[in-house]
Amino acid sequence: MVKQSVLVIGATGATGSSIVDGLLESGNFAVIAGVRPSSAEKPEVEALKSRGVEIRIIDLDHWTVDQIAEQLKGVDTVISAVYFTAIPGQKLLADACKKADVKRFVPDDWATACVRGVRSFHDQKLAIHDYVKEIGIDFTFIDVGWWMQVTVPFADPKFPQPIIRRVSTSYIGSGDVKCALIDKRDIGKFVARIIADDRTLNQYVFCWTEEFTLNETIALAERVSGRKVNIEHISADEMEKILKDGSGLERILFGYEYSIWIRGDNTVENAKKKEYGGALDARELYPDIGKELRTMEDFAKECYSN
């Protein structure tokens, strides 16, 4: 049987690597990584080759639609997991998918449920949704909730990204708002199911493992770690200042925090609502997948034992 060919843009990134892992572990796909010319010789790309991943050079920053489409020939599904600054440029990739007769395009979403007009970064992604529908190509939009990796509190001063460290040790809002969570390493498990499923064609799918509040998360962290965790409370005024004057990454990350913990957008119930996109619930589509997923308890034990 001929395997479905899947090309992943951003295959060495945090989300892309999880997607590649899930596709390879399923054994059902011929996996291709689209990499920039400058990345072709990097160790991460060589590691993909050693696992049987085909490498194709694709330059979304400088190539024309025709040049990109040439590299997409014979590909059934294109999955985008580009860096956040490249989100708007996916229109070019969508055009190339149409020209190359790709059967399904999965643009870069991989985040939390939300509505228009709350987070500008989310609105950029929705603009790509609009464009994909406008040009008439088959698609699947996939969100995955909020990562456990930035929810379980940790305060390692050596962690290389202080903004993410601050996000994971911040207390925002009342603390009793539910949030749909996932271990980022499990994203690929869902993707392998979704892109092999005709029910998800031209649909929005929401993936998740568990729903937790901040209060529940802190209680879990303290029970598993055996110590009190230090949490910084961010006031509404300070949050407003960050969203107005912070760096680009700060505004994006704390925009998520505002949406998740104050507005309460990121729940399974909301994702299914029409105004949020009317998502299919991946846990309902694949009821047996739960046994493959890492729970918050699993992740907290791993986090605090390391």
GUVOLUM-772769 format. One record per atom (N, C-alpha, C, O): x, y, z. Coordinates in steps of 0.001 Angstrom, whole numbers, plus 524288, in hexadecimal, padded with zeros to 5 digits. Example, Ala and Ser with C-alpha at 12.3 -4.5 7.8 and 13.67 -1.06 7.14 Angstrom:
GUVOLUM-772769
833867E9C681E78/8300C7EE6C81E78/833907F31C81E78/8379C7F30982111/832327F73681BA8/835667FBDC81BE4/832648001E81EBE/834618047281F67/
***
This chain:
GUVOLUM-772769
803507FB5380000/800008000080000/8036F804D980000/8072E8052B802FF/80231808977FCB0/8052680D717FC64/803C2810D580115/7FF2A811CE80220/807B9812A0803E4/806D3815E180877/805A281B78806D6/807AB81D61802EB/8025081E16809E1/80149823A380911/80655826A580A00/808FA825D580DEF/807A882A1C80661/80C5B82D4C806FC/80AFC83265809BA/8074E8351980835/80DFB833B080DC8/80CE683848810FC/811D683B8E81165/815E6839A781320/8117B8407E80FCE/815E48440D8102D/814FD847D2814AA/810EE84A63814F0/818CA8482681830/8186684B8181CC4/81C318500C81C36/820EA84F4581BB6/81A1A854C381C4C/81D518597981C64/81E6085AD98221C/81AB885B5382532/8235B85B7C82388/824AA85C83828FB/8254A8578482C13/824028574F830B4/827428537E82981/8276B84E4182BD0/82B2284DC18306E/82AA984A0E83376/82ED3851628310E/83285851028356F/830F98547783A0B/833B08548783E04/82CB28574E83994/82AF285AA883DD7/828228579B8420E/82789852DA841A7/8265F85A5E8462D/823E5857CD84AA4/81EF5854EA8490B/81E2E8506D84A94/81B9E8576D845FB/816D4854DE84433/817F18513883FA7/815FC84CD483F88/81B10852FF83BEA/81C3884FCF8374B/81EC084AA5838A5/81D96846AA83637/8223A84AA783C84/824DA845CC83DF1/82108841EC8405B/8218383D3583F8B/81D3B843E584354/81936840798457C/815E383E1C84123/814818398284151/8149D8415183D3A/8118B83F6E838CC/8147E83B29835E4/8124B83710834AB/8197883C21834CB/81CA48383383211/81CEB8332E8353B/81C6582EEB83311/81DBC833A583A57/81DFA82EFF83DAA/818EF82BD583D46/819108270F83CB6/8148582E8883D92/80F8482BD583D5A/80E998292283829/80C8F824C8837FD/8101A82BB5833F0/80F6D8297182EBE/812DD8249E82E15/8111D8209982C1B/817C28250F82FC2/81B58820A282F37/819B581C11832B0/819E98178E8310A/8181A81D3D83776/816948191F83B15/811CF8161C83927/811488117183A31/80E56818CB83658/809AF8162483455/80B0B8123283019/8085B80E4282F78/80F408134282D2E/810DF80FD2828F4/80D788101D8241C/80E0080CEE8208C/809F3813F5823FA/806208143681FB5/8075A8184781B8E/80453818F0817E0/80BC481B0A81C12/80CC281F71818A1/8125881F7381683/815FF81DA28190E/812DF82189811D3/81801822DF80FC4/818F5828898114E/8165782C0C80F53/81CAA82975814CD/81D5582E9B81724/8219F831A58145A/825E082FA18135E/82069836848131D/8240783A0681072/8248B83EF3813BE/820A6840EE815BF/8293D840EA81453/82A23845D381717/82B9584A0C8132B/82F348496281013/828C084E5D8134D/82A2B852E28101F/82D988567781352/82BD48589581743/8327985733811BA/8362885A4A814D1/8386B85EBC8118E/838CD85E5D80CC6/839E0862DE8142F/83C4A8675781189/841BA865E080F95/8444A8627B811D2/8437C8687480B63/848C88674B80967/84CFD867C580D90/850B5864B880D9C/84C6F86B9681115/8506686C7681519/850688683681949/8541F867CC81C4F/84C478650F8197B/84BDA8610681D88/84D2A85B9381B91/84D38857D881E99/84E3685B1A81688/84EA9855ED81424/852E7852898168F/8526084DC2816B5/8571D854F381877/85B7B851E881A8D/85B97851BA82081/85F6684FE4822CC/8578685394822FB/8577C853B3828B3/856F184E2A82AED/854A584AC482869/8590884D4082F9A/858B584807831FC/853218460F83292/852228416383202/84F778499D833B3/84A0C847F58345F/847CF845BF82F4F/844B38421482F5F/849718480C82AE7/8479884624825D6/84A2B840EA82490/847A283D648227F/84F1F8406D825C6/851CF83B6C824FE/84F40837228284D/84EE2832A4826A1/84D818388F82CF5/84AE5834C483057/845C0832F682DEE/8445782E6282E5B/842F48368D82B65/83E1E83511828B9/83F418313B8244C/83C7482D6382397/8435D8325082159/844DD82EC981D15/845E38294581F29/8444C8256981CC6/8488F828F6823A1/849F2823DD825D5/84520820C882784/8455D81C0782834/840C0823898282C/83BDD820EA829B6/8386E81FB3824FA/833FF81DF082591/83A78820A482057/8378E81F6581B99/83433823C881983/830EA822E48161E/834F68288881B7C/831FA82D0A819A0/8349682F44814C8/8394983049814CA/8318C83005810A7/833928328780BEB/8340F8386380CDC/830BA83AB980F6C/8382483ABF80AD3/839038405A80B7F/8383D8432580645/83A74841A380247/83508847418066A/8346184A9C801D0/835588503F80374/8337D8520480786/838448530280039/8397B8587D80150/834EF85BE67FF9E/8332885B9E7FB28/8330E85F268033F/82EC5862CE80221/83002867F8804D5/830EF8681B8098C/8300586C1F801E3/8313A8714D80404/82C64874C780388/82B71877267FF75/8295D87506807BF/8248D8781D807A0/8259887DF380781/8222F8810080608/82A5487F898090F/82B918851C8094E/82D108876E80406/82C4288C158031D/82F428843280081/83176886627FBBC/82F7C883D57F6B4/83050885FD7F27D/82CF387F647F705/82B5487CA07F247/825F687E697F06C/822DE880937F366/824F687D717EB70/81FDA87E817E925/81C37879E77EA32/81DE3875C07EBF3/8174087ABD7E917/81363876847E997/814ED871E07E63F/8148D86D687E7FD/816A4872DC7E17E/8181E86E977DDF2/81CAC86B6E7E025/81CAF866A27DFCD/8208486E137E261/8250A86B597E492/82374867E97E933/825468637D7E9B7/8200C869FD7EC8B/81E3D866EC7F108/81AED862507EF38/81B8185DF07F122/8176C863607EB78/813F585F407E984/8170E85ABD7E722/81573856397E77D/81B6D85BF47E4BF/81EB2857D97E272/82078853F47E6A2/820D984F457E59C/8218D855EC7EB58/823508528E7EF9D/81ECD84FB17F24B/81FAB84C2A7F571/81A0B851367F108/8157784EB27F35F/8131B84A8A7EFCA/80F2D848227F12B/81569849AE7EB4F/8134A845DA7E7A2/8132C8406E7EA19/816F983EB67EC7D/80EC383DC77E97B/80E31838807EB8B/80CE5838357F14E/80C63833EE7F372/80C5883CB47F3DE/80B2F83CCF7F978/8054583CC57FA3B/8027083FB47F7AF/80371839697FDC6/7FDDB839207FEE7/7FC2C83D4A802D2/7F83283FE480212/7FF3283DE7806F9/7FDCC8419180B26/8027E844F980C77/806D98430580D10/8019884A0E80CEA/8059E84DB680EB4/803FB84FC48140B/7FF9F851B0814B7/8078484F5A817D5/8068C8513D81D24/80A6F8559281E5A/80F28854E081DC1/8087185A028200B/80BCB85E7582148/80C6785F0682729/8088D85F4382A07/8114985F3E828EC/812818606982E67/816D58647B82E66/81AEE863BD830CE/815E1868C482BAE/819DE86CCA82AEA/81AAB86FFA82FE1/8177186FD883371/81F02872D983012/820118765D83466/81BF787AAC8347B/819EA87C1D83061/81ABA87CC48391F/8163F880458399A/816938851483613/8128B887288347A/81B40886DA834DA/81BBB88B778317C/81A4B88A4982BD1/8197E88DE2828BB/819F68854682A6E/818E3883C382503/813238828E82407/811B68810181FB5/80FD28833D827FC/80A42881F48276D/807B9884B3822BC/8052D8821781F98/80857889E682225/805B088C8781DC5/8078488A9D8186A/8048888AC9814A5/80C65888CB8180A/80E88887138130C/80C67881EF81115/80DE58802980CDE/808F087F808140C/806D387A758126E/8031987AD180DC3/801B0876D380B7B/8018887F7C80C5E/7FE4288006807B0/8012B87DF2802E9/7FEDC87B647FF8D/8063587F0C802A3/8097387D207FE53/80984877287FE51/80931874B87FA2F/809EE874D7802E8/809F486F2880358/804B486CE7801B9/8047F868DC7FF21/8007C86F7980339/7FB4686DB68019C/7FAB186DE37FBB0/7F88B86A4A7F955/7FC9C872167F94A/7FC69872847F390/7FF7B86E177F0FB/7FDCA86BDC7ED12/803FC86CE07F337/8073B868B17F110/8048F863647F1AD/804E9860167EE33/801E5862927F60F/7FEF885DB77F6DD/7FAC085D177F2A7/7F9F1858D37F096/7F823861537F173/7F413861187ED67/7F67B85FD07E81F/7F47285C8D7E53C/7FABC862567E6E1/7FD3E861837E1D3/7FF5985BF47E150/7FF5F859BE7DD0A/80121859AE7E5B1/80363854687E591/7FF558501F7E671/800B084B847E6B9/7FA56851A27E6E0/7F61584DDA7E7B8/7F6BE84AB37ECBE/7F5918460A7ECE7/7F8A584D517F0DA/7F8F384ACD7F5FF/7F367849B77F7E2/7EFEE84CFB7F740/7F2948452F7FA2B/7ED4A843867FB9B/7EB5D845F3800B5/7E6A7846868017C/7EEF08475B80425/7ED59849B380923/7F1AD84D4580B1D/7F64084BCB80B36/7F02A8520380CB1/7F3DB855BB80EED/7F264856AE8149C/7EDE8857F1815CF/7F633856128181C/7F5768571F81DA9/7F8DA85BD081F0E/7FD8F85B3281FD5/7F6978607D81F64/7F9C28651B820A6/7FB598652D82659/7F99E861E88296C/7FE99868D9827BE/800B68693882D06/7FCAD86B97830B8/7FBA08704883090/7FA6E8684083410/7F710869F883860/7F97B8681883D80/7FC3886B118401B/7F87D8632A83EF8/7FB3A8608B84347/7FAFC8638D84866/7FEE2863E684B32/7F66C865BB849A6/7F62D868F284E60/7F0CD8688E850E2/7EE348648585093/7EF2E86CCD8535C/7EA8A86CC1856A9/7E5AE86E9C853C5/7E5FF8716384FDC/7E13086CFF855CE/7DC3386ECA853AC/7DB728748F854EF/7DCA08765085940/7D97B8777985121/7D88287D0A851FB/7D4CA87EFB84DC2/7D3AD87C33849FF/7D2E1883C084E67/7CF8B8864884A8A/7D27F88AD68481D/7D6A588C5E84A00/7D05E88CF184404/7D2D68916A84169/7D2D589639844FD/7CF51897028482C/7D6EC8996484452/7D71089E6B846E5/7D93789E7284C69/7D93B8A28684EF6/7DB09899F784E51/7DD31899B7853A4/7E324899DD8537F/7E59189CE185659/7E5808969D8502E/7EB2E8965784FB4/7ECA38975684A07/7EAC58949A8468B/7EFEF89B338490F/7F15989C7A843AB/7F42C897ED84112/7F3A08971B83C5D/7F732894F684419/7F9FA89076841ED/7F61B88C558400F/7F6DA889FE83BED/7F20488B7184310/7EDEC887C68417E/7EB26889BF83C9B/7E9D7886B38391F/7EA4688ED283C61/7E7AE89111837CB/7EAEE89051832DA/7E8C688F9C82E9D/7F02C8907683362/7F38788F5D82EDF/7F29B889D682CD6/7F278888F08281E/7F1FA8862883073/7F104880BD82EE4/7EBAC8803282C4B/7EB1387D5F82873/7E7CC882F282E73/7E298882B382C1D/7E28888528826AE/7DF6F883948235B/7E5E3888F9825C0/7E64B88B4582083/7E8418873781C9F/7E6A78873881816/7EBB7883C281E5F/7ED8287F7F81AFE/7E90D87BAE81A03/7E877879C3815A5/7E5E587A8981DFC/7E1478773C81D3D/7DDCC87981818F2/7DC1B876C381560/7DCC987E9A8196A/7D96C8812F81593/7DBA9880A781017/7D8CD87FAE80C5A/7E0C88814B80FA5/7E3428810C80A7F/7E30487B8980843/7E1FB87AD48039E/7E3F7877AC80B88/7E3C187238809C9/7DE59870E9807A3/7DDE086E5880399/7DA4F872AC80A55/7D4F8871B98087E/7D3DD874C48037A/7D137872DF7FFF1/7D5F08797B80343/7D50B87CDB7FEAD/7D74387A817F9B4/7D4C387AC97F59B/7DBF6878287F9F8/7DE588760E7F532/7DC78870817F3FF/7DDB786E5E7EFDF/7D98186E2D7F78F/7D6DF8694B7F669/7DA388646A7F6A0/7D9BB861067F340/7DDA2863FB7FA8C/7E09785F247FB35/7DE9585C4480002/7DC8985EAE803A1/7DF2E8571C80007/7DD818540280480/7E145854CB8090C/7E5FC8555C80847/7DF27854D280DC3/7E23A8564981257/7E0858533081718/7DC748509F81712/7E3AF8537A81B28/7E20D8523B82078/7E4C68562282410/7E987856CD823CA/7E1C6858AE82766/7E3EF85C4482B3F/7E4388595B8307A/7E0618570183229/7E8C58598683307/7E9918567D837D2/7EBA0859F383C30/7EFCA85C5083BB9/7E8A685A3784073/7EA8D85CB284538/7EB74858848495A/7E9258544D84928/7EEDA859BE84D1E/7F089855C6850E7/7F056857B58568E/7F2808552F85A08/7EDCB85C1B85781/7EDA285E1C85CD3/7F2D88607085E82/7F5F48621D85B3E/7F3C68608886396/7F865862FB865ED/7FC1D85EB8867C2/7FA6A85AB9869D3/8012385F8F86702/804FA85B948686A/8057585AE786E53/8057B85EB98713E/805D6856018700D/80740854EB8757B/80C9E8572F876C4/80DB0858B287B34/80FF985761872C2/8155C8593587387/815A185ED68757C/8198386050877E7/811A18620387482/811A98676987673/80D378684D87A57/80BA886CBE87B52/80B348640A87C87/8070B864718806B/808E28629F885BF/807F986546889A7/80B7A85E1A885F8/80D9F85C3E88AEB/811E78600A88CAC/81597860F6889BB/81183862408915E/815468664A89307/81AD386430893A0/81BAF86006895DE/81E838672189199/82400865F68928C/826F086B16892CA/8253986EFD89091/82B5C86B198957A/82E308700589634/8340E86F35895A6/8371F8715D898A9/8358F86C29891DE/83B1B86B2D890FF/83DA28701E88ECE/83C67871A788A6B/84119872A1891B5/843748778888FD1/846DC876C388B04/8483987A8F88865/84845871D9889CE/84B7E870C588536/84841870008804D/84A6786F7987C08/8430386FED880E1/83FBD86F1387C45/840B8873758785E/8409A87809879D7/841B0872278735D/843AB8760F86FA9/83FD187A4686E11/8416F87E3E86BE1/83AB98798F86F16/836F487D7986D58/8341287FAC87214/8303787D65873D4/835E88841287428/8338A88636878EC/82DCB8879B87848/82AD98876487C14/82C22889078738F/8269A88A57872C7/823338858C873B9/81F2E885DF87657/824D58811987193/821D887C488725A/8221587A9B8780A/81E39878AB87A26/826A287B5787A94/8271987A0B8801A/8234787D5388349/820DC87B62886F5/822BF8824C881DC/81F26885A9884C2/8198188407883D7/8165D883FD8877C/81831882AE87EFA/812E4880EB87DC7/8116B87C3588121/80D0D87BDD8831D/8152387890881BC/813F8873BA88488/813EE8745F88A72/8127C870BC88D3E/8157B878E688C65/81564879C98920F/811F487E7E89367/812BA8810889769/80E3187F9D8900C/80AC188416890E6/805448824689261/8035087E5A89066/802DD88533895E1/7FD7E8843589791/7FA2D888B489591/7FAFA88D39896FF/7F6738875E8923F/7F36688B6288F93/7ED9F88A3289057/7EBEB885BE88FB6/7EAA188E34891B3/7E50888D708923F/7E38F88AD189760/7E67788B1389B32/7DF0C8884E8976E/7DCE68860489C2F/7DF62880D889DA9/7DF3987F488A235/7E1B387E26899D5/7E4168791589AD4/7E0708748289A37/7E2268700689A84/7DB578758589958/7D79E8713B898ED/7D5598709B8936D/7D13686E42892BB/7D824872C388F7B/7D66B8726188A08/7D8E186D8F88782/7DD9D86CC8887D4/7D5AC86A5C88507/7D796865968828D/7DAA0866D587D89/7D97986A9D87ACD/7DE898638C87C68/7E1B68641A877AC/7E2D585EAC87584/7E46985B2F8786C/7E20585DEF8706C/7E333858F486DE1/7E90B8589A86CD5/7EB4D85C1F86A75/7EB838545986E9A/7F130853CD86E78/7F2E484F0086B67/7EFE884B4D86AA9/7F7CE84F2B869A2/7FA2384AC3866DE/8000784AD5867D0/8025984F0586847/8026C8465086819/8081D845F6867E4/809A38469286229/807B3843B385ED2/80D1384A4586103/80E4D84B6385B8B/8105684699858A7/80FDA84643853E1/81296842EB85B7C/814A183E3485904/8104E83AA685703/8114F83719853ED/80B7583B98858C4/807128385585717/8041983A9885274/800728382685082/8059A83F35850AD/802DB841A184C47/802EC83E1384780/7FEF083D65844E5/8077483BD38465C/807F883887841C2/80482833B9841D3/802EC831D483DB3/8034B831B48467E/7FFD082D2B846DF/7FA7382E80844AB/7F81482B62841E0/7F8938332C845F6/7F391834E9843D3/7F3E4835CE83DEE/7F06F8343583AFE/7F8178386283C43/7F89E839BB836B7/7F881834DF8334B/7F607834DC82F2C/7FB2B830C0834F9/7FB4A82BED831E5/7F5D5829B283129/7F4AE8277082D12/7F27C82A4883509/7ED13828798348A/7E9EF82C1F830FB/7E70782A6782D8F/7EA9F8312F831E6/7E7478351382F4F/7E7F98351C82968/7E4228353982683/7ECE18350382797/7EDAF8358C821EF/7ECAC8308181EFA/7ECB78307481A2B/7EBC182C3F821D2/7EA3D8275D81F47/7E4528269F81F46/7E2638228E81D98/7E17882A8382122/7DBE282A1882226/7D8D882DBC81E83/7D9758327F81EC9/7D59B82B8881B23/7D28382EBB81786/7CE938323281A5C/7CCDE8362581835/7CD1F830CB81F1C/7C951833F18220D/7CB7B8394F82372/7C87C83CEC8247C/7D0A2839DB8237B/7D30783ECB8251D/7D4518425C82085/7D650846AA8214D/7D3338409E81BBB/7D45D843E08172A/7D0BC848978171D/7CBFA8481381796/7D31184D2F81687/7D0458522B81680/7CD728532781BAE/7C92A8555781BD2/7CFFE8517581FF7/7CDE2852338252F/7D20785488828C8/7D6B285473827A3/7D02C8569882D1F/7D3878587A8315D/7D36985462835A9/7CF35852C483759/7D7FB852B083772/7D85984E8F83B5E/7DB36850AA8402A/7DF3E8533E83FB1/7D91984F8A844C0/7DB82851448499E/7DD8B84C8A84C95/7DA97848F384DD2/7E2A884C9184DB9/7E53D8484485080/7E669849F885618/7E79A84E8585717/7E60F84640859B8/7E7108478F85F32/7E7B2842858624C/7E62383E518608F/7EA0584306866EE/7EAA783E8686A61/7E76383F1586F4C/7E44E83BA087095/7E80E8437887213/7E52084471876E7/7E3EB84A3A8775C/7E66784D7C874D8/7E00984B7987AA0/7DEEF850E487BF4/7E050851C6881B9/7DEAA84ED588527/7E35F855E4882B2/7E5148573B88800/7E44F85D08888EA/7E4618601E8853A/7E39285E8788DD2/7E3D18640688F56/7E9488652B8916B/7EC58861968925F/7EA7C86A2F8921E/7EF7E86B9889486/7EFCF8699D89A21/7F3E8867C489BD7/7EB7786A0089CFF/7EB7E8681B8A26D/7ECA88623B8A297/7EFB1860718A5DD/7EA3F85F4389F12/7EB2F859A389ED8/7F0D18587789D41/7F33E854D289F3C/7F2D985BA2899A1/7F83885ADF897D2/7FC2185BCB89C3D/7FFC4858BB89CF5/7FB618600089F2D/7FEF0861378A37B/7FEA485CF88A7B0/802A485B5A8A9D1/7F9E285B2E8A8DE/7F94A857068ACC5/7FC0F8520D8AB09/7FE9E84F748AE2C/7FB8B850BA8A607/7FE3684C208A3EB/8042184CC98A447/806E9849398A5EA/806008515F8A2BC/80BA28525E8A2CD/80DD7851D88A84E/811FE84F898A90C/80B1A853F58AC22/80D13853BF8B185/80CD084E3A8B3B7/8104384C9C8B6A7/808B784B538B24C/8085A845E88B428/80CA1842838B1D6/80F1683F718B49A/80D86843108ACC0/8116383FC48AA23/816F4841558AB9E/81A4783DF68AC75/817F88466A8ABEF/81D46848418AD0E/81E9A847DF8B2D7/8232E847958B44A/81A8F847DE8B62B/81B7E847B08BBC8/81D3E84CD38BE0C/81F6184CF68C25A/81C63851118BB40/81DF3856338BD43/81A3785A628BB38/8175F8598E8B76E/81A4B85EC98BDC4/8170D863248BC0A/819888659A8B735/81E3F8668B8B718/81661866A08B343/8187A8690E8AE89/8179886EF38AECD/81385870C28B09B/81B6A871DD8AD02/81B1D8778C8AD15/818468797E8A83B/819F88787A8A3D9/8140C87C3B8A8FE/810CB87E298A4BE/8107D884188A4FA/80F948865B8A91F/81140886928A088/810CF88C468A02C/80B4488DB089E8A/8095988BD689A89/808B7890F18A19D/80384892BC8A018/804048977C89C8F/8069189B5389DEC/801908972E89807/8019589B8F89456/7FC3B89E2489482/7F84689BAD89355/7FC248A30B895F5/7F7378A5E489676/7F4FC8A73C89120/7F7A68A6DA88D24/7F0128A8CE8911F/7ED898AA5588C3E/7F0538AF01889D1/7F0F08AF468850E/7F2078B2BB88D20/7F4BD8B75C88B22/7F9F28B5E388898/7FB528B7E088470/7FCD28B25C88B2E/801D78B0C4888F8/8011A8ADB6883EC/804188AE5188035/7FD0F8AA66883D6/7FBE68A77F87F14/7FAB28AB3B87A94/7FC868AA7687633/7F7A58AF3B87BB1/7F6548B31A877B6/7FB3E8B5CB875A6/7FBB18B6C3870F6/7FEEA8B70087923/803CB8B98A87796/807158B5EF87424/8094E8B7AD8703F/807688B0E68758E/80A618AD2687268/808078ACB786CF2/80AD98ACB98690E/802DC8AC5686CB1/800458ABAB867A0/800D18B08586437/8007C8B03485F6E/801AB8B50B866BA/802388B9ED863C6/807DA8BB1C86262/808FB8BCB685DFE/80B798BA5586625/810D38BC3B8657C/814F98B7F686537/8198E8B9278645D/8137F8B307865E9/8175B8AED686608/819BD8ADCC860B7/818018AFEC85CC4/81DC38AA7C860A9/8201A8A8D785BBB/81C2D8A595858A4/8180B8A42A85AA7/81D818A468853B9/819F48A1578507B/8189B89C17852DD/8140E89A89852F0/81CA28994C854DB/81BB08942E8572D/818B1894A285C4C/815608915A85D76/819D9898B285F63/816EF8998586442/8112B89A6886322/80DCE8982A865BC/8100689DA885F48/80A8689EC785E13/807B6899E085C33/803268990985D77/80A70896A88592F/80807891CE85757/806F588E2085BE4/8029588C3885C7E/80AF888D1A85F24/80A628894C8635A/8068F88B1B86788/803558880A8695B/806E58900F8690E/80340891E886D03/7FDDB892F786AAC/7F9FE8933386D86/7FD93893988658C/7F87A893AE862F4/7F5C588E7486393/7F10F88E3B86485/7F8C188A398630B/7F6A58850686427/7F4CA884B4869D0/7F074882E886ADB/7F81D8867986D84/7F6D1886208730B/7F1BE8890C8744A/7EE79887208773E/7F12288DA68720B/7EC59890B4872D6/7E79A88DC2870BB/7E39288D6387353/7E82688BAE86BFD/7E3DB888C886991/7E27D883EA86CB5/7DDE8882B886D88/7E6878811B86E75/7E5B887C198711D/7E39387CD28769C/7DF7987AAD877EA/7E65B87FDC879E0/7E54F87FD687F7E/7E1898841088146/7DF4D883A688583/7E0C58882187E1D/7DD0D88C4087F8F/7D7FA88BB887C7B/7D3C288B9287EC8/7D85A88B6E87750/7D3A488ADA8741E/7D178885408743F/7CCC488476873A7/7D4DF8816A87505/7D31087BFF87515/7D1D3879D386FBA/7CE5A8768B86F32/7D4A587B9E86BB3/7D387879E78665C/7D4E48742B8655E/7D2168716D86295/7D93C8725F867AE/7DB8186D6686608/7D93E868AE868F3/7DBDB8663D86C29/7D45B8677F867BE/7D1E3862CC869CE/7CFC585F9B8653B/7CEE1861A6860F8/7CF0085AA586633/7CCDD8573786221/7C75D8590B860AC/7C5F08592885C15/7C45785A7386498/7BEFB85C41863A1/7BEEF860FA86004/7BBCC8613885C61/7C26E864C386101/7C29F8695F85DA6/7C4608680A85821/7C216869F28545B/7C864864CD85799/7CA77863798526F/7C6418615A84EDB/7C6838621A84A1D/7C26185EB78510D/7BE3085C5F84DED/7BA188605884C2A/7B70685F4A8489E/7BA15864F384EB0/7B623868E384D6A/7B72586B4584807/7BB9A86B9E84643/7B2FC86CDF84582/7B35A86F0A8403A/7B6FB873BE84008/7BA1D8744083C6B/7B69287736843F2/7B9B687BF8843D4/7BF8487AEA84492/7C2C487E3F8435C/7C0D6876538468C/7C649874C48472E/7C832871698429F/7CCC386FEB84279/7C4D08703D83EFC/7C64E86D2683A69/7C3638680F839D9/7C3C58657A835CF/7C06C8668B83DE8/7BD65861BF83D98/7C0C185CE483D20/7C012859D18397E/7C45E85C2A840BF/7C83C857FB84059/7C5E18529184120/7C21D851D984407/7C83884ECE83E72/7C77D8495283FBE/7CB108481784454/7CF91849C784464/7C9258453584821/7CC26843BF84CBD/7CF5883EE484B75/7CD2683AB684A8C/7D48183F6A84B62/7D7DF83B07849E6/7D7618367184DAA/7D812831F684C11/7D63183776852A4/7D58E8333485666/7D0948302085547/7D04A82B778566E/7CCAD832B685309/7C7EC82FFA85175/7C8C182CFE84C5D/7C6A6828BA84BA6/7CBD682F42848D3/7CD0082C92843EB/7D0268279C844D9/7CF49823A584245/7D3CF827D78488F/7D76F8237E8498A/7D74B8221B84F58/7DAF98235085232/7D31781F948511F/7D26881E9E856BB/7D69681B3385932/7D73681B3C85DF6/7D9758183F8560B/7DD87814D78582F/7E2C68178F858D3/7E66C8153885AE9/7E34281C6E85718/7E85D81F0585717/7EA1F8208485C96/7EEC08216D85D81/7E671820C586037/7E7C2822708657F/7EC1481F47867FD/7EF448216486AE8/7EC3B81A34866E0/7F035816D78694E/7F5AE8180F8675F/7F97F8165C869C0/7F62781B0886304/7FB4181C65860DD/7FD46821A3862E0/801CE822FB861F8/7F9F68249C86598/7FB3D82A05866E6/7FD8682A8D86C62/7FC2F8279D86FF2/800FB82E5C86CF5/8034382F948720E/7FF918332C87508/7FDF483738872FE/7FE39831BA879D3/7FAD6834F787D0C/7FDFD8394387FBB/802CB8393F87F97/7FB3783CF38822E/7FDE3840FC8853F/800F583E85889B9/8053F8404688B00/7FEC383A7C88C15/8018B837BF89043/806A08357388E2D/80ABC835F78909F/80654832E488998/80B00830A788728/80F15834E18863D/813AC8343888783/80D5083947883FA/8110183D5E88296/8136A83FDF88774/81819840F38878F/81037840CA88B79/81246843358903C/8166483FAF892CC/81A6A841998949B/8156983A9A892F3/8193C8370089538/81E588372489230/82292837138947B/81DEE8375588D0B/822A7837A1889C9/8257183CD588A95/82A3A83D0888B0B/8226C840FE88ABD/824AB8463D88B40/827B4846CB89056/82C1E848B489054/825598451E894BC/827C784602899CD/82BC4841E689B4A/82E988428C89F1F/82C0783DAC89850/8302C839E189954/8352483B4189668/8393C838EE89764/834DA83F09892CC/8394B8408588F90/83BC284571891D8/83F998476A88FBB/
***
